Amino acid sequence: MSVRVCWLGHATVVLDVGGVRLVTDPLLRRHAGLLRRRGGVAPRTSDWRGADAALVSHLHHDHAELGSLRMLGPVPVLAAPSSAHWLTERGLRGVGVAPGEWRTVTGATGGTARVRTVPAEHGHRPMPHRPNAATGFVVQGGGLTVWFAGDTGPFPGLVRVPELAGAPVDLALVPVGGWGPRLSGGHLDPVEAARVCALVRARVAVPVHWGTLHAPASRRLPAGWMDRGGPAFEAAVHRLAPEVRPCVLRPGEAVVVAATGEVDGE
């Protein structure tokens, strides 16, 4: 009755749940196009090795990095149908998940987890060369429900996440920043993310999509901007969503979240 959560930076989280290992929006290399990973060090292979499937929320380069997806090996890559088709055309095992459809992922040891998509709103900066579907995911396994928001802005439909999951949200993985000090539309800032966590009544929330990637010109940007997202989210949760337990990780850190809401560090 627990899930192990290891944040690898940006939107990449390794979930060990129900005997299944899932990796969200894998970014396993030191860069994503022009964007560079802070410190120039890629995640440890031991943190993501043995993945049973990947979840890809949308096809922006910092969320669907083809080199990273290929590093996982021939695992299924669950995504919106148009995104899955595009990924399959590039030699990956794209698995389309239509709205309302549950997919079962089986782990190497025989465990299972169920996955479905939930709405996200991320229509800004459309790409002319890739499909522009955007989605979040709900994962159920080991008696817990995890919501991975993907990239999304705040919108009223998010209140339906527990209804679509058919269960309370035990753990929310929510974006709270980006790769610059200013966010474009279709994203959540720390305060908006805290309000969203209250909206879906999450028990525990881990902030992602902050403090990891930067553009080459970032030396001219305000000092300390990369460090603000997680702590600002934690403060906003205490103020706006006191029933939610925030859990701020650093890249490579892991915790175990129980269905009771208890969190154990490693």
C-alpha positions as CSV (number, residue, x, y, z in Angstrom):
1,M,0.0,0.0,0.0
2,S,2.7,2.5,-1.0
3,V,4.5,4.0,-4.0
4,R,8.1,4.9,-4.3
5,V,8.7,8.2,-6.0
6,C,12.1,9.2,-7.4
7,W,12.3,12.6,-9.0
8,L,15.0,12.8,-11.7
9,G,14.5,16.5,-12.5
10,H,12.1,18.4,-14.7
11,A,9.0,16.3,-15.4
12,T,10.8,12.9,-15.1
13,V,9.6,10.8,-12.1
14,V,10.2,7.1,-11.6
15,L,7.2,5.5,-9.9
16,D,7.5,2.0,-8.4
17,V,3.9,1.0,-7.7
18,G,2.1,-2.3,-7.6
19,G,5.3,-4.1,-8.7
20,V,5.5,-1.9,-11.8
21,R,8.2,0.7,-12.7
22,L,6.9,3.7,-14.7
23,V,8.9,6.7,-15.9
24,T,7.0,9.9,-16.7
25,D,8.2,12.2,-19.5
26,P,11.7,10.7,-19.5
27,L,14.6,13.1,-19.8
28,L,17.6,11.0,-19.1
29,R,20.4,12.9,-20.9
30,R,22.2,16.1,-20.1
31,H,20.1,18.2,-22.5
32,A,16.8,18.5,-24.4
33,G,17.6,20.4,-27.6
34,L,19.0,23.7,-26.7
35,L,18.1,23.4,-23.0
36,R,20.8,22.3,-20.6
37,R,20.4,20.3,-17.4
38,R,21.6,22.1,-14.3
39,G,25.1,20.9,-13.4
40,G,25.5,19.1,-16.7
41,V,25.0,15.7,-15.1
42,A,22.6,13.2,-16.4
43,P,20.4,11.1,-14.0
44,R,22.0,7.9,-12.6
45,T,21.1,4.9,-14.7
46,S,20.4,2.9,-11.6
47,D,17.5,5.2,-10.8
48,W,15.5,4.4,-14.0
49,R,16.9,1.1,-15.2
50,G,14.3,-1.7,-15.4
51,A,11.4,0.6,-16.5
52,D,8.3,-1.4,-17.5
53,A,6.7,1.5,-19.4
54,A,6.9,5.3,-20.0
55,L,4.2,7.9,-19.8
56,V,4.5,10.8,-22.2
57,S,2.2,13.7,-21.5
58,H,2.9,15.7,-24.8
59,L,5.6,16.0,-27.5
60,H,7.4,19.1,-26.5
61,H,11.2,18.4,-26.7
62,D,11.6,18.6,-22.9
63,H,8.9,16.0,-22.3
64,A,9.3,13.6,-25.3
65,E,13.1,13.5,-25.8
66,L,13.6,10.7,-28.3
67,G,17.2,9.8,-27.2
68,S,16.0,9.3,-23.7
69,L,13.0,7.2,-24.7
70,R,15.2,4.9,-26.7
71,M,17.5,4.5,-23.7
72,L,14.7,2.8,-21.8
73,G,14.7,0.0,-24.3
74,P,11.7,-1.6,-26.1
75,V,9.1,-0.6,-23.4
76,P,5.6,0.6,-24.2
77,V,5.3,4.4,-24.3
78,L,1.8,5.4,-23.3
79,A,0.5,8.6,-24.7
80,A,-2.5,10.3,-26.4
81,P,-3.3,8.4,-29.6
82,S,-1.9,11.0,-32.0
83,S,1.3,11.2,-30.0
84,A,1.6,7.4,-29.8
85,H,1.3,7.2,-33.6
86,W,4.0,9.7,-34.0
87,L,6.3,7.9,-31.6
88,T,5.7,4.6,-33.3
89,E,6.7,6.1,-36.6
90,R,10.1,6.8,-35.0
91,G,10.7,3.3,-33.9
92,L,9.3,3.4,-30.4
93,R,6.4,1.2,-29.0
94,G,3.8,3.9,-28.9
95,V,0.6,2.8,-27.1
96,G,-2.4,5.2,-27.6
97,V,-4.6,5.7,-24.6
98,A,-8.0,7.1,-25.7
99,P,-10.0,9.2,-23.3
100,G,-11.8,7.0,-20.8
101,E,-9.7,4.0,-21.6
102,W,-7.7,2.1,-19.0
103,R,-4.4,0.3,-20.0
104,T,-2.8,-2.3,-17.8
105,V,1.0,-2.4,-17.5
106,T,2.6,-5.6,-16.3
107,G,5.9,-5.5,-14.5
108,A,8.8,-7.8,-14.9
109,T,7.9,-9.6,-11.6
110,G,4.2,-10.0,-12.5
111,G,2.8,-6.9,-10.8
112,T,0.3,-4.7,-12.5
113,A,-0.8,-1.1,-12.6
114,R,-3.6,0.6,-14.5
115,V,-3.1,3.8,-16.4
116,R,-5.6,6.2,-18.0
117,T,-5.3,9.8,-19.4
118,V,-7.0,12.8,-17.8
119,P,-7.4,16.3,-19.3
120,A,-4.7,18.9,-19.4
121,E,-4.7,22.4,-20.9
122,H,-1.4,23.1,-22.7
123,G,-2.2,24.7,-26.1
124,H,0.3,27.5,-26.0
125,R,3.4,27.3,-28.3
126,P,2.0,24.7,-30.7
127,M,4.6,22.7,-32.7
128,P,4.3,22.6,-36.5
129,H,6.2,19.3,-36.8
130,R,4.7,17.2,-34.0
131,P,1.1,16.5,-32.8
132,N,0.0,18.9,-30.1
133,A,-2.2,16.7,-27.9
134,A,-1.5,17.2,-24.2
135,T,-2.7,15.0,-21.4
136,G,-2.2,14.1,-17.7
137,F,-2.3,10.5,-16.4
138,V,-3.8,8.7,-13.5
139,V,-1.9,5.6,-12.3
140,Q,-3.5,3.0,-10.0
141,G,-1.5,0.2,-8.4
142,G,-0.8,-1.3,-5.0
143,G,-4.0,0.3,-3.6
144,L,-2.9,3.8,-4.4
145,T,-3.9,6.5,-7.0
146,V,-1.2,8.8,-8.5
147,W,-2.0,11.8,-10.7
148,F,0.7,13.0,-13.0
149,A,-0.5,16.4,-14.3
150,G,1.9,16.6,-17.2
151,D,2.0,20.2,-18.4
152,T,-1.2,22.1,-17.8
153,G,-2.5,25.5,-16.9
154,P,-5.3,25.9,-14.3
155,F,-8.8,25.1,-15.6
156,P,-12.1,24.1,-14.0
157,G,-12.0,20.6,-15.5
158,L,-9.2,19.6,-13.1
159,V,-11.7,19.2,-10.4
160,R,-12.8,16.0,-12.2
161,V,-9.5,14.1,-11.7
162,P,-10.7,12.1,-8.7
163,E,-14.0,11.3,-10.5
164,L,-12.2,10.1,-13.6
165,A,-9.8,8.1,-11.4
166,G,-12.7,6.6,-9.5
167,A,-10.7,7.1,-6.3
168,P,-9.1,9.8,-4.1
169,V,-5.8,11.1,-5.3
170,D,-3.1,9.8,-2.9
171,L,-0.2,11.5,-4.7
172,A,-0.1,14.4,-7.1
173,L,2.9,15.2,-9.3
174,V,2.4,18.8,-10.3
175,P,4.4,21.2,-12.4
176,V,5.4,24.4,-10.5
177,G,7.8,26.2,-12.9
178,G,9.7,25.9,-16.1
179,W,13.1,26.5,-17.7
180,G,13.0,30.3,-17.2
181,P,11.9,32.8,-14.6
182,R,8.7,33.7,-16.6
183,L,6.1,31.1,-17.5
184,S,4.2,31.0,-20.8
185,G,0.5,30.1,-20.8
186,G,-0.4,26.5,-20.2
187,H,1.7,26.1,-17.1
188,L,1.2,26.3,-13.3
189,D,3.1,28.6,-11.0
190,P,3.7,27.6,-7.4
191,V,0.5,29.3,-6.1
192,E,-1.7,28.0,-8.9
193,A,-0.3,24.5,-8.4
194,A,-1.2,24.7,-4.7
195,R,-4.7,25.7,-5.5
196,V,-5.0,22.8,-8.0
197,C,-3.8,20.3,-5.3
198,A,-6.6,21.6,-3.1
199,L,-9.0,21.3,-5.9
200,V,-8.3,17.6,-6.5
201,R,-7.9,17.0,-2.7
202,A,-4.6,15.3,-3.1
203,R,-3.1,13.8,0.1
204,V,0.5,14.3,-0.9
205,A,2.0,16.5,-3.6
206,V,5.4,16.5,-5.1
207,P,6.4,19.6,-7.2
208,V,8.1,18.9,-10.5
209,H,9.1,20.9,-13.6
210,W,11.3,23.3,-11.8
211,G,15.0,23.8,-10.9
212,T,16.4,21.5,-13.7
213,L,16.6,23.0,-17.2
214,H,17.9,26.3,-18.4
215,A,18.6,28.0,-21.7
216,P,22.2,28.9,-22.6
217,A,21.4,32.6,-21.9
218,S,20.4,31.9,-18.3
219,R,23.5,33.6,-16.9
220,R,21.9,36.9,-17.7
221,L,18.7,36.0,-15.8
222,P,17.9,36.9,-12.2
223,A,20.0,35.1,-9.6
224,G,18.4,32.2,-7.8
225,W,15.4,31.8,-10.1
226,M,16.0,28.1,-10.5
227,D,15.7,27.5,-6.7
228,R,12.4,29.2,-6.1
229,G,9.7,26.8,-7.5
230,G,9.7,24.0,-4.9
231,P,10.0,26.1,-1.7
232,A,7.4,28.6,-3.1
233,F,5.0,25.7,-3.7
234,E,5.5,24.3,-0.2
235,A,4.8,27.7,1.3
236,A,1.7,28.1,-0.9
237,V,0.4,24.7,0.1
238,H,0.7,25.4,3.8
239,R,-1.2,28.7,3.2
240,L,-3.8,27.6,0.6
241,A,-4.2,23.8,0.9
242,P,-3.4,22.9,4.5
243,E,-4.9,19.4,4.1
244,V,-2.3,18.6,1.4
245,R,1.2,17.4,2.5
246,P,3.9,18.9,0.3
247,C,7.0,16.9,-0.4
248,V,9.8,18.8,-2.1
249,L,12.6,16.7,-3.6
250,R,15.9,17.4,-5.2
251,P,16.8,15.6,-8.4
252,G,17.8,12.0,-7.6
253,E,16.0,12.0,-4.2
254,A,13.3,9.4,-3.5
255,V,10.5,8.9,-0.9
256,V,7.9,6.3,-0.2
257,V,4.3,7.5,0.0
258,A,1.8,5.4,1.8
259,A,-2.0,5.4,1.2
260,T,-2.4,6.9,4.7
261,G,-0.4,10.0,3.5
262,E,2.7,9.1,5.5
263,V,6.0,9.9,3.7
264,D,9.3,8.1,4.4
265,G,12.5,9.5,3.0
266,E,15.4,7.4,1.8
